[in-house]
Amino acid sequence: MKIAIIDDEQICLNQIEEQVRNVCENNNLEHKIICYDSPAHIVDEEDFSAFDIVLLDIDMPGINGIELASEINKHRRSETI
C-alpha cells in the first residue's frame, strides 16, 4: 500500500506518519509512506494514481486540501475521493 501524507506543519506531518505507520505495522500491512510538507510537491509529481491512500491537511498555504483533493481527483480514473 502506498500512502501520501500532505501537511505544511512538520509536527503534524510527523505525528500522522507515526500513527499511520503504527496501524500498518500492527496489522501486518505492507506499506510505503511518502510525506510532503507542501501541496506543491505532490502537484509537481502528478502521478496521483500511484497512491492507494492520500491524507490531506485542509488548511495549507497556496492550494488548500479541498482544492488539492479536487486536483488529484481529476487525475484518478476509477477511484473517488
LOROFI-913977 format. One record per residue (C-alpha): residue number from 0; x, y, z. Coordinates in steps of 0.001 Angstrom, whole numbers, always signed. Each point is the difference from the previous one (the first is absolute). Layout:
N
<lose num="NUM" c1="X" c2="Y" c3="Z"/>
...
This chain:
81
<lose num="0" c1="+0" c2="+0" c3="+0"/>
<lose num="1" c1="+1406" c2="+3393" c3="-983"/>
<lose num="2" c1="-1131" c2="+2890" c3="+2213"/>
<lose num="3" c1="+547" c2="+3741" c3="-496"/>
<lose num="4" c1="-264" c2="+2397" c3="+2925"/>
<lose num="5" c1="-127" c2="+3734" c3="-737"/>
<lose num="6" c1="+225" c2="+2559" c3="+2814"/>
<lose num="7" c1="+1859" c2="+3306" c3="+137"/>
<lose num="8" c1="+637" c2="-319" c3="+3753"/>
<lose num="9" c1="+2971" c2="-2302" c3="+604"/>
<lose num="10" c1="-1128" c2="-1042" c3="+3502"/>
<lose num="11" c1="-3407" c2="-1102" c3="-1300"/>
<lose num="12" c1="+1600" c2="-1720" c3="-2970"/>
<lose num="13" c1="+2281" c2="-2004" c3="+2306"/>
<lose num="14" c1="-2847" c2="-942" c3="+2351"/>
<lose num="15" c1="-2274" c2="-1158" c3="-2818"/>
<lose num="16" c1="+2812" c2="-1967" c3="-1601"/>
<lose num="17" c1="+742" c2="-1744" c3="+3309"/>
<lose num="18" c1="-3674" c2="-867" c3="+560"/>
<lose num="19" c1="-461" c2="-1332" c3="-3530"/>
<lose num="20" c1="+3221" c2="-2013" c3="+257"/>
<lose num="21" c1="-1131" c2="-1506" c3="+3318"/>
<lose num="22" c1="-3384" c2="-1002" c3="-1420"/>
<lose num="23" c1="+1625" c2="-1600" c3="-3031"/>
<lose num="24" c1="+2617" c2="-1851" c3="+2039"/>
<lose num="25" c1="-2492" c2="-1163" c3="+2638"/>
<lose num="26" c1="-2167" c2="-1451" c3="-2781"/>
<lose num="27" c1="+2923" c2="-1488" c3="-1950"/>
<lose num="28" c1="-731" c2="+2184" c3="-3016"/>
<lose num="29" c1="+2748" c2="+522" c3="-2525"/>
<lose num="30" c1="+273" c2="+3745" c3="-428"/>
<lose num="31" c1="+2008" c2="+2905" c3="-1300"/>
<lose num="32" c1="-683" c2="+3445" c3="+1449"/>
<lose num="33" c1="+1063" c2="+3133" c3="-1847"/>
<lose num="34" c1="-328" c2="+3333" c3="+1808"/>
<lose num="35" c1="-312" c2="+3398" c3="-1632"/>
<lose num="36" c1="+336" c2="+3250" c3="+1940"/>
<lose num="37" c1="-1507" c2="+1997" c3="-2852"/>
<lose num="38" c1="-2939" c2="-697" c3="-2290"/>
<lose num="39" c1="+2127" c2="+1315" c3="-2871"/>
<lose num="40" c1="+2346" c2="-2980" c3="+323"/>
<lose num="41" c1="-2689" c2="-2586" c3="-674"/>
<lose num="42" c1="-1518" c2="+2130" c3="-2772"/>
<lose num="43" c1="+3432" c2="+2" c3="-1675"/>
<lose num="44" c1="+140" c2="-3801" c3="+217"/>
<lose num="45" c1="-3291" c2="-342" c3="-1904"/>
<lose num="46" c1="-96" c2="-3811" c3="+359"/>
<lose num="47" c1="-2916" c2="+59" c3="+2393"/>
<lose num="48" c1="-1158" c2="-3459" c3="-1085"/>
<lose num="49" c1="+3114" c2="-1470" c3="+1627"/>
<lose num="50" c1="-1522" c2="+553" c3="+3441"/>
<lose num="51" c1="-2545" c2="-2293" c3="+1618"/>
<lose num="52" c1="-715" c2="+2511" c3="+2782"/>
<lose num="53" c1="+519" c2="+3775" c3="+96"/>
<lose num="54" c1="-349" c2="+1836" c3="+3323"/>
<lose num="55" c1="-349" c2="+3767" c3="-361"/>
<lose num="56" c1="+160" c2="+2951" c3="+2347"/>
<lose num="57" c1="-2890" c2="+2342" c3="-790"/>
<lose num="58" c1="+1621" c2="+3314" c3="+985"/>
<lose num="59" c1="+3211" c2="+481" c3="-1982"/>
<lose num="60" c1="+1487" c2="+3036" c3="-1734"/>
<lose num="61" c1="-391" c2="+312" c3="-3744"/>
<lose num="62" c1="-2309" c2="-2873" c3="-866"/>
<lose num="63" c1="-2111" c2="-1313" c3="+2870"/>
<lose num="64" c1="-880" c2="-3642" c3="+614"/>
<lose num="65" c1="-3432" c2="+254" c3="-1661"/>
<lose num="66" c1="+1494" c2="+1488" c3="-3159"/>
<lose num="67" c1="+2799" c2="-2566" c3="+9"/>
<lose num="68" c1="-2513" c2="-2849" c3="+376"/>
<lose num="69" c1="-1866" c2="+1338" c3="-3005"/>
<lose num="70" c1="+3239" c2="+166" c3="-2012"/>
<lose num="71" c1="+953" c2="-3547" c3="+999"/>
<lose num="72" c1="-3473" c2="-1231" c3="-893"/>
<lose num="73" c1="+406" c2="+1356" c3="-3556"/>
<lose num="74" c1="+2971" c2="-2313" c3="-548"/>
<lose num="75" c1="-1457" c2="-3157" c3="+1530"/>
<lose num="76" c1="-2010" c2="-2071" c3="-2423"/>
<lose num="77" c1="-1990" c2="-2494" c3="+2066"/>
<lose num="78" c1="+447" c2="+1040" c3="+3597"/>
<lose num="79" c1="-1956" c2="+2711" c3="+1765"/>
<lose num="80" c1="+1038" c2="+2327" c3="+2751"/>
